[in-house]
Amino acid sequence: MLTALLTIGVGRAADRPGFADLAGDRPVLAIFAPGDGPDVHLQMAKLCHREEALAERDLALFLVAGKSVWALAHQDLAATAVPAGADRLRGDYGVEAEAFEVLLLDRYGTVMMRADRPVEAEAVFRRLDRGDQRPALAYAGDAGRSISTCAIPSSS
């Protein structure tokens, strides 16, 4: 079950927030796909039931599928169906509309890892833990937050 589905504010595409803006001071795992096909399901299966490890690292998880953008891991992140938003995010990171790509971004939106196939959760965690992306103790108040990575939204 998704923890939140909120509408990103209206405005010109250039005014809409990018991952660094949406995620705040968190690293981001962004899954890009043309739709909710087999690669998306496999990637989500690799993350499913890793909620504690995701929360520990305060990782923001986004799915950009078709023309929709979904926040899958934080109630406070904006989430859904702004056609120009998906196009802008693909353009920001050079991801083709028909491509499947997984990007791990640091807190500033810089690509730390890029893969064209589903990645193991442990590979993401190792990369985060190796870099300086592990959250500081300031995030300890978020430790009890509910994160659900098992549901895949239906893209339109």
GIQUIVEN-V663275 format. One record per residue. RES is the residue in one small letter. SS is DSSP state (H for helix, E for strand, - for the rest). OMEGA is omega in degrees with one decimal (NA if undefined). BURIAL is b if it has 24 or more other C-alpha atoms within 12 Angstrom, else e. Layout:
res | ss | omega | burial
RES | SS | OMEGA | BURIAL
RES | SS | OMEGA | BURIAL
This chain:
res | ss | omega | burial
m | - | 178.1 | e
l | - | -179.7 | b
t | - | 179.8 | b
a | - | 171.3 | b
l | - | -178.4 | b
l | - | -178.6 | e
t | E | 173.2 | e
i | - | -176.5 | b
g | - | 179.0 | e
v | - | -179.1 | e
g | - | 177.9 | e
r | - | -177.9 | e
a | H | -178.1 | e
a | H | -179.3 | e
d | H | -178.3 | e
r | - | -175.1 | b
p | - | 172.3 | b
g | - | -177.7 | b
f | H | -179.0 | b
a | H | 179.0 | b
d | H | -177.5 | e
l | H | -173.3 | b
a | H | -178.0 | b
g | - | -177.0 | e
d | - | -178.8 | b
r | - | 167.7 | b
p | - | -175.3 | b
v | E | 167.5 | b
l | E | -177.1 | b
a | E | 178.3 | b
i | E | 178.7 | b
f | E | 178.0 | b
a | E | 177.4 | b
p | - | 179.9 | b
g | - | -178.6 | b
d | - | -177.1 | b
g | - | -174.7 | e
p | H | 179.6 | e
d | H | 178.3 | b
v | H | -179.9 | b
h | H | 178.3 | b
l | H | 179.0 | b
q | H | 179.9 | b
m | H | 177.0 | b
a | H | 179.1 | e
k | H | 179.5 | e
l | H | -176.3 | b
c | - | 179.0 | b
h | - | 174.4 | e
r | - | -174.8 | b
e | H | -178.3 | b
e | H | 179.4 | e
a | H | 176.4 | b
l | H | -179.4 | b
a | H | 179.4 | b
e | H | -179.8 | b
r | - | -179.3 | b
d | - | -176.3 | b
l | - | 174.1 | b
a | E | -176.5 | b
l | E | 179.8 | b
f | E | 171.2 | b
l | E | 174.6 | b
v | E | -175.6 | b
a | E | -176.8 | b
g | - | 179.9 | b
k | - | -176.1 | b
s | E | 174.7 | b
v | E | -177.4 | b
w | E | 169.5 | b
a | E | -173.6 | b
l | - | -171.5 | b
a | - | -177.9 | b
h | - | -179.9 | b
q | - | -174.5 | b
d | - | -180.0 | e
l | - | 177.6 | b
a | - | -174.6 | b
a | - | -170.7 | b
t | E | 160.6 | b
a | - | 171.1 | b
v | - | -172.3 | b
p | H | -179.2 | b
a | H | 179.5 | b
g | H | 179.7 | b
a | H | 179.2 | b
d | H | 179.9 | b
r | H | -179.4 | b
l | H | 175.8 | b
r | H | 178.9 | b
g | H | 179.5 | e
d | H | -174.2 | e
y | H | 175.8 | b
g | - | -180.0 | e
v | - | 178.8 | b
e | - | -177.0 | e
a | - | -177.8 | e
e | - | -176.0 | e
a | - | 167.2 | b
f | - | 176.6 | b
e | E | 173.9 | b
v | E | 179.7 | b
l | E | 170.4 | b
l | E | -176.0 | b
l | E | 175.5 | b
d | - | -176.3 | b
r | - | -177.0 | b
y | - | 178.7 | e
g | - | 178.9 | b
t | - | -178.0 | e
v | E | 176.0 | b
m | E | -177.4 | b
m | E | 178.7 | b
r | E | 179.0 | b
a | E | 178.8 | b
d | - | 174.6 | e
r | - | -179.0 | e
p | - | -178.8 | b
v | - | 176.6 | b
e | - | 178.1 | e
a | H | -178.6 | b
e | H | 178.0 | e
a | H | 177.6 | e
v | H | -177.7 | b
f | H | 177.8 | b
r | H | -178.7 | e
r | H | 177.8 | b
l | H | -176.7 | b
d | H | 178.6 | e
r | H | 177.3 | e
g | - | 179.3 | e
d | - | -175.4 | e
q | - | 178.7 | b
r | - | -176.0 | b
p | - | 176.7 | b
a | - | -179.6 | e
l | H | 178.6 | e
a | H | -179.5 | e
y | H | -175.2 | e
a | H | 179.0 | e
g | H | 179.8 | e
d | H | -171.2 | e
a | - | -178.3 | e
g | - | -176.8 | e
r | - | 177.5 | e
s | - | 177.9 | b
i | - | 177.4 | b
s | - | 179.9 | b
t | - | -173.3 | b
c | - | -178.7 | b
a | - | 177.7 | b
i | - | -179.9 | b
p | - | 176.5 | b
s | - | 179.3 | e
s | - | -179.6 | b
s | - | NA | e
